[in-house]
Amino acid sequence: MCQRAICNKCQKFTYRGCGMHVEQVLTGVPTSQRCTCTRDTTSAGSRWKRLLGRS
């Protein structure tokens, strides 16, 4: 399950987790307050997800 988080770059709301529950997690957060930063694809977690086919 995903959970709401704050982006370290822009300090706006984002999520952490699998990505399948983003709309549920960000319900009630206006679009203007949602992070639009690109996801870091070089992190260890992302490499692990790619190995599992969850990129």
C-alpha contacts under 8 A as a table, 3 or more apart, distances in Angstrom:
res1	aa1	res2	aa2	distance
1	M	17	G	6.24
1	M	18	C	6.66
1	M	20	M	7.77
1	M	21	H	6.66
2	C	15	Y	6.43
2	C	16	R	5.52
2	C	17	G	4.21
2	C	18	C	5.98
2	C	19	G	6.47
2	C	20	M	7.36
2	C	21	H	5.71
2	C	22	V	6.74
2	C	25	V	6.74
3	Q	15	Y	5.50
3	Q	16	R	5.51
3	Q	17	G	6.47
3	Q	25	V	5.89
4	R	13	F	6.88
4	R	14	T	5.97
4	R	15	Y	4.50
4	R	16	R	6.49
4	R	25	V	5.69
4	R	26	L	6.69
5	A	13	F	5.80
5	A	14	T	5.16
5	A	15	Y	4.91
5	A	16	R	6.30
6	I	11	Q	5.57
6	I	12	K	5.50
6	I	13	F	4.67
6	I	14	T	5.63
6	I	15	Y	7.46
7	C	10	C	5.73
7	C	11	Q	4.84
7	C	12	K	5.49
7	C	13	F	6.15
7	C	14	T	5.98
7	C	35	C	6.57
8	N	11	Q	5.66
9	K	37	C	7.68
10	C	35	C	6.78
10	C	37	C	7.52
11	Q	35	C	7.66
12	K	33	Q	5.56
12	K	34	R	5.39
12	K	35	C	5.00
13	F	26	L	7.69
13	F	29	V	7.63
13	F	33	Q	6.24
13	F	34	R	4.79
13	F	35	C	5.55
14	T	26	L	7.40
14	T	34	R	6.07
14	T	35	C	5.49
15	Y	19	G	7.63
15	Y	22	V	6.54
15	Y	25	V	7.12
15	Y	26	L	7.62
16	R	19	G	7.28
18	C	21	H	7.45
19	G	22	V	5.59
21	H	24	Q	5.37
21	H	25	V	6.21
22	V	25	V	5.13
22	V	26	L	6.04
23	E	26	L	5.17
23	E	27	T	5.81
24	Q	27	T	5.33
26	L	29	V	5.46
29	V	33	Q	6.43
29	V	34	R	6.87
30	P	33	Q	5.40
30	P	34	R	6.74
31	T	34	R	5.19
40	D	43	S	6.27
40	D	46	S	7.84
41	T	46	S	5.68
41	T	47	R	7.47
42	T	46	S	6.55
42	T	47	R	6.95
43	S	46	S	5.34
43	S	47	R	6.52
44	A	47	R	5.12
44	A	48	W	6.23
45	G	48	W	5.09
45	G	49	K	6.22
46	S	49	K	4.98
46	S	50	R	6.18
46	S	55	S	6.85
47	R	50	R	5.09
47	R	51	L	6.33
48	W	51	L	5.13
48	W	52	L	6.44
49	K	52	L	5.05
49	K	53	G	6.06
49	K	54	R	4.78
49	K	55	S	5.46
50	R	53	G	4.82
50	R	54	R	5.44
50	R	55	S	4.76
51	L	54	R	7.53
